[in-house]
Amino acid sequence: MYKVYKITLIQFTQFLIIIFLVISSCKTPAPYTQEEAYQENVQYLKAQATDHWNKRSNVKKAVIATFFLEKAHSHEPDNLELALLLCRAYHYGAYYIETDPAQKDSLYMMGARLALQLIELSPAYQNIITSGQGDSMLKVIEAITVVEKKYISAMYWWATNMGRYLSSKSVRVRLDHRELVEAVMHRVLSLDPEYFYSGPHRFFGAFYARLPGVELSRSEEYFQKAIDTFPDYLGTYVLRAQFLHTKAGERKKFKADLEFVINADPALLPDLMPENLFEQKKAQLLLNDEEMLFE
C-alpha cells in the first residue's frame, strides 16, 4: 500500500516542480534584476518549506516540506537554521513516515551527514582537529567536547539520526560507534539537558537499554528524568516501553506506558503535536505486538 502511495507522491512532486517553475517565470516583472528575481524565488521556497512543515502531521505535507527544504538549502547552504530544519526533517521522514528499511537508513544518514558538516563549522572543533598529530578518532572526540553552544542543534540531530540508524544494526556495529555517539550527546547534555524536550535524557534512556552489559537502572534513570521534565512528550514513553520494558520483561509497565500515550492529549505540546500524533500510532502498533514481544 505504501509503495503505491509513494509513487503517486513522486508524481505529485514532479508536477509541483513544473508548476513552481512556471509560476516563478511568470511572476518576475521586467523591471526586476536577475538577482532580485532569484532572491524572490528563494524566499518562496523557504515560505513553502515552512508552511508545509507546520502541517507535517499530514504525510504528504511532510514529504513536500522536505523537498522545499532541500531546494532552499541548495540555494542558501550557509543558512544554519535552514540546514538544521532539514536535518530534523530527514529524521522525521525516516522515523515516522518511511517503512522501507533501506530508505529509512538513507534518510537517517542524510540527516547525520548534513549535521556533521554543520558541527565541523565550529571554530573550537576545527582548532583541535587541525592541531598536531594524533589518532584521528581521539581528536574528533576531544574536539566534540569543546564545540560551542551555537552548534547544539547540529550535535543533537547528528546523534539522533545516527542513533536511529544504528538501532537496527548489530551489537558489534553499535559498539563500534558507541564512544563517538556518547561523546556528542554528552556534549549536548552538558550544554542544555532540557534541549528538545529533554532529548539527551530520552536518547540515553533508549541508548543504554539497547547496549549489552549496561545496567538497566541506568536507562530507567535517564527515561525518568526526561518524563519528569517534559511529561507531555509522548515519544519518551514509547521508547521506554519499546526498549526498556521489553528487555526487563516488565509487561505491565509496557502496557501502562503505551496505554497512557494512546489516551493522552497530543496537543498539550502544541509545537510537537504532529510528533505526538505519530507516537500514538507507534504506541498502538507496539501494543498490537505485545504477545510476540513478551513470548
N, C-alpha and C positions, 0 to 999 in steps of 0.2 A: 504494500500500500504506500509506504513512504517513498519507494523508488519512483512510482508513478507521479506522485506529488512533486518530487524533486525535479523531474524532467519538465513538468509544466512550469515550475518556478524558474528554471533556467530560461525557458522560452519567454516567460514574462519579463525577466530581467533584460534579455536581449531586446525585446520590444521597448522596454523602458529606456534603454540606451539610445535607441533610434529616436524616440520622442524627445529625449533630453537634447540630443544634438540638433534636432530640427528647431526646438524652442530656443536653444542658445543662439543659433544662427539668425533667427528671426527677430529676437528681442534686442539686438545690438544696432542702434541707430547710427547713421553715417557720421555724426559729429564725434562719436566715441573713438578714442585711440585704441590701438590693439591691446595695450596694457590695461586700460580701463575695462575693456570687454573681458579680458582674461580674469581680472580680479572679480568682476561681477559674477562670472561663471563659477569661480572658486567659492565665492560666498553662497551661491546657490547650492553647490554640492554640500557645503557644511550645514546649511539650513535643512536640507533634505535628510542628511545623516542624523541630525539632532531630532527632527520631527519623527522620523521612523524609529529611532532608538527609544524615544519616550513612549512608543506604542509597542514595545518589544514583547509584550505578553502575547501578541499575535505572531505566530511563527513566521509568516510571510513578511511582516514588517521588520522583524529582527534580521532576517536574511538580507532584505533590501538595505537596512541600516548599515550592515557590514559592507555591502557593495559601495555605498556612497562614502563611507569612512575610508575605504581603500582608495577610492578615486581622489578624495580630498587630501589624503595623506601623500599621495603621489605628487600632488601639486605643492604641498607645504610639508616637506619631510622634516623640517626643523620645528614644527609646531608640536611641542611636548604634550599639551593637553589632548590634541587630536590623536597622536600616536598612542597615548595611554588608553584612550577610549577604545581604540582599535584592538589593543591587547586584550582588553576586557571583553570586547565583542566576540573575538575569536574564542575565548573561554566560554562565553555564554552559548555560542552556537554548538561547541563541542559537548558541553556538559548537559545542556537542556534540550537541544534540538536534534543533532545528528545521532543516528543509530548505528551506522556502519563503523566498525572499529577502526578501519584504516583511515576513514575520513575524520573521525574523532581525533586520532593521533596527529593527523596532518594539521588540523586547526590548533590543537594544543601547541604543537611545535612552531607554528607560525606566530602564535602569541608569545611563546618563550623567546624566539629569536629576536623579535622586534623589541621586547622588553630588555633583552641583553644589550642590544645596540644602544638603548637609552641609558642603561647603567654605565656603559663604557664612556659616556659623555662626562661622567663625574670627574672633576679635576683631581680630587683626592684619590680616586681609583686609579687614574692614569699615572699619578706620581709614583705609586708603588709598582705598578705593572712595568713601567719604563725604567725603573731604577735597578741597576746592578744585575747580578747573576742570581741564579737560584731555581729551584723547582717551580715550574710554571703554575701548577695547580695550587701549591702552597702560597704563591704570590697572589693568585686570584682570591683565595680565601682570606688572606691578610688584607687585601685591598677592599674586599666587601665590608670588613669591619669598620671602615672609616668613610664609607660612602655618605654623602651629605643627605639631610632630610628631604631636600628638593627632589630626590630620586626615590623616595619611599614607595611611591606607587609603582614605579618600574620594577623595584625589587619584589614587591608583593605579587604583581602579576606574572613575573618570571617564575617565582617559586610556586605559585598556584597552578599555572599552566604546566610547569614541569612536574609538579607533584601529581596532578591528574594523569599526565602522560605515563608516569612511572607506576601508577597504581595498578595498571593492567599488566605490568611486566613481571618477570620472575624475581624471586627474592634476591638472587645474585645481582641482577641489574639494579634493583633498588638500593642494595647495599653499596654498590659501586658509586652511586650518586649521592649517598646519604650525607657525606660531610659537607659538600657544597650547598645542597638544598637546605640543610640545617643552618649553615652559616648565613645564608641570605635571609631566611625568615627570622633568625635570631636578631639580625640587624634591624629588621622591621619591628620586631618586638621591643628592642631596646629604645627605638626612636618613638614609637607610639603603640603601646599594647592594645589600644582600642581601635586601631586602624581598620577600616572597612568592617565595622560591627564586630570588633574583637576577632578579626580574621587570623592573626597569628596564633591565638589560643585555639581557635577552631582547627586551624591547619595542623598544629602539633597533636591535637587530640586524635585526629584521623591518622596522622603520620606514624605516631608511636603505637597505635593499635595494630598497625599492619607490619611492623618490624619484628622479627624474631628476637627473642632474648631480652625484650624490654618489658618491665613490669606494667601490667595493665592499669595499675593505680596511677601511673604517670599520665596515661591517656585520659583517664577519668578526671584527673585534676584539671587538665587543660580544657576539656569539654565543659566542666562545671564553671570554670572562670568565664568562658565565653557566654554561657547561658545566664550566669548571674549578671553579667554586664549588659547583654542585649537579649533578653528573654523572648523577644518577638521576631528574632531572626530564625526562621524555621529550619534552615539548612543545617544548623548545628545539631538539632535533634535527629534529623535524618541520618547524618554521618555517624552520630553516636550509636544509633540503632544498627546501622549497616555494618560498622566495623568493630565497635567495642562490645556491644551486647551479644552479637553473634559469636564473637571469639570467646567471650566469657561464658557463653551458654545461658545468658540471662533472658529467657524467653518472655517473662512477664514485663521486664523493663523494656524490651524490644517493642512489645505491643503498646505499652503505655506511651512511649515516645512517639510512635507513629500515629496512634490514635489522637494524641494531643495535636500533632501537626495537621491532620486531616480536619479536625474540628476547630482549628484556630482561625482567627480573622486575619487574612493575609494583608489587609490594608492598615494594620497597626504600624507598619513601617511603610509609609506611602511611597518613598523613593525606591523601595525594594519590593513593592507589591508584585511585579512580574516574576521576580525570582521566587518569592514565597508561593505564588500560584503553581509554578513548576515543581517546587519542593513538595507541595501537597500531592501532586501526581506521582512523584517519586515515592512518597510515603505509601501511597495506595499500592503501587507495584510491589514494593518490598513486603507489605503486609500480605499480599496475594501469594508470595513465595515463602511464607512463614514455615510451612511444613517441610519444604525442601531445605531451608536454611538451618533447621534445627533437627534434622534426621539423626 
